[in-house]
Amino acid sequence: MTECYAYTSRALPDLDPVALSKIIVHSRGFNETYGLTGVLLYDGTTFYQYIEGRAEPLADARQRIEASRHHSSIQVLLDGTPRQPGAFSTWSLGYLMLDEPAHALHAFVMPADHAQLVGAFNVLAEQADVIDVGQQHHCSICRFQR
């Protein structure tokens, strides 16, 4: 059964872009190995992530996320069974840099159901800058990198 996990967190002020790139590359490898998919949005201060997949590897990913020393103040937005699995099914981990701080996301998605949250992530992704970290796949439909 497919499960999902979404959260927002504060990046530590001294987050090194090289360290962030390594995390993304490592996470993509983990996700590809265990069949997890999702998207990570970052606005320079705040992370927004949605991931889904089988329960056991998702629980492992969640533990890794929550134990990371690169962010704090994790707020869980979703944790459970997605209404419609496969929201970002072609991405092992899409990484998108938001053009502007996304403070409005919090108000937009709280409280939100699965469809509203995925919709909010899609809206932000459409407005994001493409960041190439390791993998390169351009999607003419989505207009951003996977």
C-alpha positions as a printed NumPy array, in Angstrom:
array([[  0.   ,   0.   ,   0.   ],
       [  1.234,   3.487,  -0.838],
       [  1.76 ,   5.946,   2.002],
       [  2.645,   9.642,   1.889],
       [  4.516,  12.084,   4.087],
       [  4.701,  15.848,   3.68 ],
       [  6.306,  18.418,   5.909],
       [  7.73 ,  21.894,   6.107],
       [ 10.895,  22.771,   8.027],
       [ 13.348,  25.609,   8.6  ],
       [ 16.743,  25.327,   6.961],
       [ 19.575,  26.133,   9.311],
       [ 20.984,  29.592,   8.539],
       [ 24.437,  28.219,   7.741],
       [ 23.216,  25.551,   5.302],
       [ 25.967,  25.051,   2.746],
       [ 24.748,  24.714,  -0.876],
       [ 27.301,  21.938,  -1.463],
       [ 25.954,  19.993,   1.521],
       [ 22.413,  20.485,   0.223],
       [ 23.447,  19.172,  -3.198],
       [ 24.963,  16.071,  -1.595],
       [ 21.789,  15.454,   0.401],
       [ 19.682,  15.681,  -2.749],
       [ 21.913,  13.318,  -4.734],
       [ 22.022,  10.82 ,  -1.848],
       [ 18.246,  11.059,  -1.329],
       [ 17.579,  10.467,  -5.011],
       [ 19.654,   7.3  ,  -4.873],
       [ 17.82 ,   6.085,  -1.772],
       [ 14.436,   6.921,  -3.273],
       [ 15.222,   5.203,  -6.578],
       [ 16.418,   2.085,  -4.767],
       [ 13.296,   1.858,  -2.611],
       [ 10.67 ,   3.158,  -5.023],
       [  9.918,   6.453,  -3.287],
       [  8.849,   9.48 ,  -5.3  ],
       [  8.305,  13.117,  -4.472],
       [  9.373,  16.71 ,  -4.651],
       [ 11.463,  19.009,  -2.455],
       [ 10.862,  22.746,  -2.653],
       [ 13.242,  25.253,  -1.072],
       [ 12.898,  29.018,  -0.86 ],
       [ 16.245,  29.79 ,   0.762],
       [ 14.953,  29.481,   4.322],
       [ 12.211,  26.86 ,   4.327],
       [ 11.894,  23.334,   2.951],
       [  8.622,  21.874,   1.728],
       [  8.677,  18.183,   0.856],
       [  6.135,  15.618,  -0.295],
       [  7.162,  11.967,  -0.697],
       [  5.258,   8.752,  -1.164],
       [  5.874,   5.044,  -1.568],
       [  5.641,   1.756,   0.282],
       [  5.241,   2.097,   4.055],
       [  8.542,   0.591,   5.229],
       [ 10.963,   2.559,   3.019],
       [  8.886,   5.7  ,   3.568],
       [  9.249,   5.242,   7.332],
       [ 13.023,   4.888,   6.847],
       [ 13.121,   8.067,   4.751],
       [ 11.058,   9.896,   7.336],
       [ 13.484,   8.89 ,  10.104],
       [ 16.398,  10.163,   8.015],
       [ 14.598,  13.437,   7.308],
       [ 13.673,  14.021,  10.934],
       [ 17.208,  13.174,  12.127],
       [ 18.891,  15.538,   9.669],
       [ 21.01 ,  18.267,  11.24 ],
       [ 20.396,  20.567,   8.263],
       [ 16.955,  21.744,   9.319],
       [ 14.733,  22.277,  12.358],
       [ 11.132,  23.011,  13.301],
       [  9.664,  20.171,  11.263],
       [  5.916,  20.483,  10.923],
       [  4.122,  17.458,   9.483],
       [  1.519,  18.401,   6.893],
       [  0.441,  14.901,   5.838],
       [  1.19 ,  11.42 ,   7.116],
       [ -0.85 ,   8.49 ,   5.87 ],
       [ -2.517,   7.107,   2.788],
       [ -2.781,   9.446,  -0.211],
       [ -6.211,   9.881,  -1.718],
       [ -4.699,   9.532,  -5.192],
       [ -1.225,   7.952,  -5.207],
       [  1.326,   8.98 ,  -7.802],
       [  1.298,  12.755,  -7.384],
       [  4.966,  12.976,  -8.428],
       [  5.409,   9.409,  -9.654],
       [  8.09 ,  10.155, -12.258],
       [ 10.439,  11.874,  -9.795],
       [ 12.759,  10.032,  -7.435],
       [ 13.181,  13.466,  -5.864],
       [ 12.367,  16.566,  -7.848],
       [ 14.241,  19.547,  -6.395],
       [ 12.96 ,  23.01 ,  -7.11 ],
       [ 14.199,  26.374,  -5.89 ],
       [ 11.332,  28.771,  -5.3  ],
       [ 11.689,  32.248,  -6.749],
       [ 10.338,  33.925,  -3.624],
       [  9.757,  32.898,  -0.032],
       [  6.629,  30.784,   0.146],
       [  5.28 ,  31.952,   3.488],
       [  1.777,  31.815,   2.044],
       [  2.027,  28.053,   1.564],
       [  1.563,  27.476,   5.268],
       [ -1.72 ,  29.375,   5.351],
       [ -2.787,  27.845,   2.048],
       [ -2.385,  24.221,   3.104],
       [ -3.22 ,  24.288,   6.808],
       [ -5.428,  22.431,   7.341],
       [ -5.437,  20.741,   3.958],
       [ -6.352,  17.394,   2.582],
       [ -4.115,  15.394,   0.272],
       [ -5.464,  16.89 ,  -2.964],
       [ -5.099,  20.477,  -1.709],
       [ -1.546,  19.91 ,  -0.536],
       [ -0.435,  18.221,  -3.761],
       [ -2.101,  21.054,  -5.676],
       [ -0.176,  23.621,  -3.626],
       [  3.093,  21.8  ,  -4.312],
       [  2.29 ,  21.729,  -8.026],
       [  1.51 ,  25.467,  -8.094],
       [  4.798,  26.264,  -6.365],
       [  6.704,  23.881,  -8.624],
       [  5.359,  25.62 , -11.717],
       [  6.742,  28.91 , -10.388],
       [ 10.125,  27.522,  -9.345],
       [ 13.581,  27.9  , -10.798],
       [ 15.174,  24.744, -12.151],
       [ 18.139,  23.553, -10.125],
       [ 20.317,  20.844, -11.672],
       [ 21.695,  18.624,  -8.945],
       [ 23.037,  15.422, -10.407],
       [ 20.177,  14.34 , -12.663],
       [ 18.829,  16.092, -15.673],
       [ 15.477,  15.477, -17.285],
       [ 13.491,  18.26 , -18.846],
       [  9.758,  17.928, -19.145],
       [  8.09 ,  20.118, -21.745],
       [  4.727,  19.555, -20.116],
       [  5.805,  20.525, -16.616],
       [  8.359,  23.134, -17.663],
       [ 10.719,  22.167, -14.896],
       [ 13.368,  19.603, -14.202],
       [ 12.734,  16.204, -12.733]])
